[in-house]
Amino acid sequence: MSAGINTYKIDLRELYFTLFEQFGFGQVAGQAPFDAWGPDEAKAVLEQTYRFAKDVLGPLNASGDREGCRVENGSVITPKGFKDAWKGVYEQGFKSIAASPEHGGQGGPMMLSVLVEEILSGANSAFNMYPGLAYGAAELVAECGTPEQKKLYVERMLNGTWGGTMCLTEPQAGSDVGAAKSTARKNADGTYNIRGTKIFISGGDHDLAENVIHLVLARIDGAVPGTKGLSLFIVPKIRVKPDGSLLGPNDVTLGSIEHKMGIRASATCVLNFGENDGCVGELVGGIENVGMSQMFKMMNGARIAVGIQGLALASTAYFNALEYAKDRKQGAPAHKWKDPTAPRAAIIEHADVRRMLLDMKAHVEGIRALIVKLAMHTDKAHQLSGKDDTQAAYHRGQVELLTPLVKSYGSDQSFRLCAQAIQVFGGAGFCQDYPVEQYTRDSKIFSIYEGTNHIQAMDLVGRKMGQAGGAHFQQFMSDVGAFIEAQREHKIYGEAVKQLAAAQEGLMASAMAILGWSQDPAKMTLIPLSANRFLNMMSEVAVGWLLLDAALIAERAGEKATGDEKAFYEGKKWSALWYARNVLPNVEQAARMMALEDTSSVDISTQAFGSI
């Protein structure tokens, strides 16, 4: 496809099913604080977002990838069309749906906003990072800033007047954030002089907004080493007056931009702060040495956003592959493969192509359900806070627990499924004529940034599972167990539910093994060796559960359906059964492998890896 042609595809019916039928949007919307929202409003927003994605963002995806960003006179120039797209995103209110009305937002449920983000990211993932980062930075300041900071910065970042970033990584301090060397020296007026270099800063500079507000981690002179000594600062690219008018440059300079495998239209920057000792920042909330805890509020949101990015590209890759498979004719049907005169069949008639497509379909639907489930917990925690604190705590705990799953499983599967879409296309998919080549390149970064997926796995086993004395994990397992007990003898899905039960048992056995290792210094190394495997196991149990739940809902609805609706509901059945039969058994096998307590990779000497 040539640049300028939209290739983004989504079936809104899939989004409606997950939002309305599986997770009961109507049980959240229409009640405080979401009084103004209902199914009709949600459908209108999703339809409007899809139109914008097809008409504006989609046509800029390939052209933006090929043009990329460039530097002129020390500033980033984004690809052609991005400025108008930025203006359109904010004029139509896509980035303010879940933002607080206090700051000019629409106060909508997160359940809706995650699907809006899926559409925007699927149409143009690189572009959507710019407003996404501005939103995350604004939300952090809204939660942690002083009243003056909230008034000055939040609404301007939410309405697109100013952009925003998160600045953690340094040349010597990637995931090891505590090794940061950026410094902050307090001035007499209470501001700070910031000095240091940050790298890999997404959207670190661009020409889409009149200013970019950087949230910068730095160490105040005399602060303790490590993460406990880091503070968070608001550092505008251009200094601002208390009324929001611009003063002039703030000694924030662009060192360079990275030339990347994917998301080429997203400027990934090296930023230098205070090279001329003239970079001024203000302490977020006026509190020193709490920078990491403040930044984690943005990072957790960013991790969920990465899972959404992963889903978004896997989904559009699937629908592109599906369309191609229905149209492309190659070979004869299996039962006539020896007959050279047999009519050529559409490749969707070939068994292995159907296997790949159903693999993609099941994973996309399951990951979407996982993301909307997390959003539902967020919305219900918000609604119940101060009314039913026990239930609110349950919902908050599930958000904490599911965040590393959404980020890691969503991103790992995205890259795999986009690559699989190439396989469906065959050699054509390896060419830039079709979008799956770009989707695959773009999706690779998702498992790396916002905390590598191993960091997510260690967060899960080292922190999240033990929160509240292990209550959050136990509640998750109890929810899965209740579903199993209720559906174990189902006439259609009983065997699949029993497979889920076996997977759950394997997951629990592995959780107990991790607990045992944590109490034995001689076996502590087994935890990082097994953390990724365990996170994947838990993700597969969660997705298998949610796909079966969806299938049961679809079975009841499908009894009265006809035509395309009946076929749609049938698809839910096969997604669930395929996943139960082909993925859930992996959990049992993974549990057996964990029980072997293999330490080969740490027992091998460094020299034995080989010499070069």
Disulfide bonds with the S-S distance in Angstrom:
none
